[in-house]
């Protein structure tokens, strides 16, 4: 496999890993919403995750279990942000981030 082929393969693996981490964070956000009275979905219809509320701890239940779920979600989002920063740095090193 040529140099470009390895990059494409590793970029694909990176993308799948980042997507999996983000999906796990979204699932945790839904669990936090279900445990929080101010964020609970009572309509019966699907809706988007209220991640801005769960990230900023607005309307989130203050019990230790919910806060532990929130910390786990923040860790996953931090891992996701670090993954993007590492990709940006890697693109800069190999010269593909110049534009």
N, C-alpha and C positions, 0 to 999 in steps of 0.2 A: 504494500500500500504506500502511495506517495505521501509526501508531507502534508499536502492539502487534504488528502483522504483521512488522515488521522485527525486533523482538526475538525472536519465535518462529523466524524464519528464521535469524538469527545464532546463536541458542541451538542449533538443530539442527546447523548447521555446526560449532559449537564441540564438540558432543557427538561428532560423527563424528571430528573431529580428535583429541580426547582418547582415544577408543576406539582409533583407529589407532596412536597413540603407545604406548598400554598394550599392545596386541597385539605391537608390535615389541619391547617390553621383555620380554614373556613368551617370545617366540621366542628372544631372546638368552639368557634364563635357561636354556631347554632346551639351547642350544648349550654354555653353560658347564657344565651338568650332564653332558653327554656327554663333555666334556674332563676332568672331575674324577672321579677314582677313587672317592672317598667318596660321590658323589651319583649315580653312574651307575645307570640303571634296567636291572636284569638280569632282571626278571620277564617281560618281553615284553608285559606289559599296559600300557595307557595309564595315566598318573597325572598328578596336578596338578603344576605347576611348583613346585620347591622354592625359591621366591623368598626366603623368610626366610633360608635358608642362603646363597644367592648374594649377597643384599644385605649380610649381615653378614660375608661372606668366611669362613664356617665350612665346612670340608670342601671348599673350592674349591682347584683346582690353582694352584700359585704361579708357573707359567711366565708369561712376559711376554705371550704372545698371549691366554691366558685372562684375565689381569688387565686387559688392554686391552678385551676383550669386557665384562668386569664394569664397568669405568669407563663404557663406552658405555651399558650398561643403567642405571646410576645416573643418567647424564645424562638419559636418556629419562624415568625416573621423576621426576626433578627438574622436567623440563618439564611433566609431567603434574600434579604438585603445584602448580606455578606457574600452570597453566591454571585449576585449581580456585580458587586464591586470587584470580586476576583475575576470574573469574566472580562470586565472592562479593563482591568490591569493586564490580563493576559493578551487581550486584543492590542493594547498599547505596546506590549513587549514584542509581539510578532509583527507589528507595523500595520495592522488592519484597522486600527482605531483612529487613523489620521483623517479620515473623511474621504 
